[in-house]
Amino acid sequence: MESRTIVRIALIAAVIAVLGLLPGVVLPIAAGVPVTAQTLGVMLAGIVLGPRHGALAVLLFIFVVLLGAPLLSGGRGGLGVLFGPSVGFLIGFVPAAFVTGLLMQRLKHLPVFAAALIAAIGGGIVVEYACGIVGLMAVARMSVVQALIATAVFIPGDLLKALATAFVAEASFRAYPAAIAGRA
Amino acid sequence: MIADSLAPPNWLSRVPAGVKLAALALFSVALVPVDDWRILAAALLALGAIYAGFGRYGLTRLKLLRPLLPLLVVIGGVQALSQGFEAGAVIVMRLVAMLLAADLVSMTTTMGALMEVLAPPLRLLRPLGVNPRKMSLAVALVMRFVPVLMTRWRAREEAWKARSSRRVPVRLVAAFFAESLQLADRVAEALDARGFDTAPVTPRPPRR
C-alpha cells in the first residue's frame, strides 16, 4: 500500500469525524430530528476511495473512536459505544461504505452525480439501516417492526444526506478530478 | 478537545490497561443474562459511586449520556408497552450500566496504553496483511488531521458568514472536501520525500 493510499484513508477517517462534530452545518433538515453529517462522511468514503479502501477508512475511524477519541457524533467515544443501542449503525458504517464504493464502481458509465446518488442510497441507507435495525433487535430486544418504526424518523434526513453526498462528489470531481478513485 | 476525554489521574488510571479491558469484558458478558432489576440497580449504584469518587469530573462525565437519551427513552418505552414496565426498565438499566463501565475504562486509559495492549493481537494479524507500523501511522494521521480540518472548516465558515447572512451551503462543504483531498495528496508526497518507508522490511515484489 502506497503512502498516498494510507494518507487518503486517514484523511477520510478524519473527515468522517469532523462531519460528526459539526452538527447541523449543512443540512436544511426539519426541526426536531437530530441528524448529523457523520453518515455523509461514510457515504463519501466509499465513493472517493472505492469499496476496499473506503471500508478501511471507516474501520480506522471506528478503531480511533474505540481507543477513546470522542469523535462520534455528540462527542461520544471509547469502548462504551460498543454497548450502546446504536452499535448496529456504527458497525454498519463498514459494509455501508463498502457497498457504496462497489455501486460507484459498477456505475462508472453514469455521470458522477447520478452514480453517487444511487451508491449513497444503496450503501448509506439500505445497508446502513439493515445493520442498525439488526443491532436494535439484538441490543434492545426489539422486533423488526418496532425497530423499523423507531428508525423511520431518520430516513428523510438520510435521503437528504445522500443528495448532499452526490452534490459534494460531483463538485469535488470537477474541482479535483483525482478526487474519485477510478474516474480520473 | 481530545485531551478532555481523559479523567484527571486517579486510582483507576494506575490499573494496567489490559486488566481493565479484561474486567470490562467480564462485567459486560456477566450483565447480559441478568433480568433482575435489583441486581442491575446495585451495579448502577456501584458504578455511580465510582463516578462520584472521581469528584466533579466524574459527574460532568455523566453528561455524555445525554445524546443517547432519546434512543434510550424509545427503547425503554417500546419494551414497556409490549412487555410491561419492568422489562423496559431492565433493558435501559442494563444498557446504561454497560455504557458507564466502558466509559470508566476509556476515561482512565490513554490511547497509547490501549494501543500497546492491542499491539500483540495486531501482530497476530500480520499474515493477513495488517502492518502494525502502517496502523500506527494511520492512527497518528487521523489524530493530527482532525484538528487541522476543524480549523480549516471554521475559517471557511467564518469567511462565508462575514459575507452572507444565509446559512452555510453544501457548496462550501464540497469545496472544503476537494481541498482536503488535495491536502492529503500533498502530505503523502511529503512523507515519501522524507523517506517514510511503508514497505515491509523483507523485500517483496511491488504490488499496485
Interface residues (C-beta under 8 A of the other chain):
Chain A: M1 E2 S3 R4 I6 V7 R8 I9 A10 L11 A13 A14 V15 A17 V18 L21 L22 V25 V26 P28 P34 A37 L44 V48 L60 F61 F63 V64 L67 G68 A69 P70 L71 S73 G74 G75 R76 G77 G78 L79 G80 V81 L82 F83 G84 P85 S86 L136 V139 A140 R141 M142 S143 Q146 A150 A164 F167 V168 E170 A171 S172 A175 Y176 A178 A179
Chain B: M1 I2 D4 S5 L6 L21 L24 S28 L64 R66 P67 L68 P70 L71 L72 V74 I75 V78 Q79 S82 I91 L95 M98 L99 L100 A101 A102 D103 V105 S106 M107 T109 T110 M111 L114 M115 N131 K134 L137 A138 V139 L141 V142 M143 F145 V146 V148 L149 M150 W153 E157 R167 V168 P169 V170 R171 V173 A174 A175 F177 A178 E179 S180 L181 Q182 L183 A184 D185 V187 A188 E189 L191 D192 F196 T198
